[in-house]
Amino acid sequence: MRPPSGSEAGFREAVQENLRRNYLVQLAHGFFGQTGLRLIHAPTFIPVYIYALSGSELVVGLARASQALGQCLAPVLGATLIEHRRRVLPLGLLTGALMRLQILGIALAGIFLTSVWNLRAVCLLLGLFGFFLGIQSVVIIFLRAKVIPPERRGTLIGLRSALAGLCTSGVAYLGGRYLLETEALGNGYAALFLVAFGFTSLGLAMLAFLREPESPEVRERSGVIERLSHLPELLRADHEFTLYFLARALGSMGRMAMPYYVIFAATRIEIPGTTLGILTAAFLVGQTMIILVWGALADRRGFRIVFNASLLIWILAVLVLMETTDLTLLTLVFMAIGTGVGGFMMAAQNLALEFGSMKNLPMRIAIANSAAELTTVVGLILGGVLAMSFSYPPVFWIAILFKCAAIAIMTRYVGEPRTR
């Protein structure tokens, strides 16, 4: 006799019954969606594009801070939109479509607007992109937690990232060579962002095939202000979650230097479109291919060890970056930076899934994401001011100090939550 729909037993049976289909859907969604999104997130194309439009390091930081601010403001709203719903897929499809429209807007602005208005439009659209991405991230991570058991998530994330990384690396190289250098459509960057829009749209279409079971336990519907008032109680209830929350925020502060890696590299060697494509491809290969190893390690040992090891690799890569003037070594450095960033983002997001009950899961995801993006906003603005006022190495050193603090907290005060 089948357990009733919506019960705990019914939920578990539905997860197992649809696991193969949902695993493949998650894989396809990640392959296409992440291929497009990584062209936007990579610390190469957008920073160089903004710097070419503005000629200002501060504007580069402000543009990325605009995106991070959107991602900071939206997650708690996203949590309040889903934590009372037994099915959240329709909201994920809606917010995913709105987020992708901003990528299309960035591409069209580059084709039809003059440089000054294009710069303003890109900064605004990056903020809206971040806002809808912030909501969708909560929905997508929650969906993954619902339909994929914990012991299968690490390998899934690794496969998604590896497949998307291979594809994105190829697209980045070909885009640099055949779109940027030829000024396709009159603006090679705009043409590249149109390609990103196409891939992300295919990813969203794949997500529509997911079979989502009804959640067995949900909260009463509440507003953003009411749920924010519960945050102190949520943090006090789990001391180690609070310390993870702090460590993730500090590690995210280390992202303050990311827009300036490639701009700093351009002061050491010439970086035409093809070279920019090579460095982007190297970053994406490191970010995605090694994540297969991170995923397997996480399935066996948990995400805490991935969090610490990836930050350490990121730090070492930046130390080498500050000393290199050779393209081959620079390519390897960008690959190592991608390895560190990819492992950190993977571990930071998935650790939030392993504290506490599913009922409070949307809010745990939301506040962890919001804190990470808030510190990123502060860091990017601070990084822009420091880079403009002094030089790039001070930005890199301060970011390294924040990452070291994150490692220290996770090592000393936070145990592996999966073994609690």
PyMOL commands that set and color helices and strands:
alter all, ss='L'
color gray80, all
select helices_A, chain A and resi 8-17+19-41+45-54+57-82+89-112+115-147+150-180+184-186+188-207+224-228+231-237+239-257+260-265+273-288+291-301+303-321+327-354+361-389+392-413+417-419
alter helices_A, ss='H'
color red, helices_A
deselect
rebuild
show_as cartoon
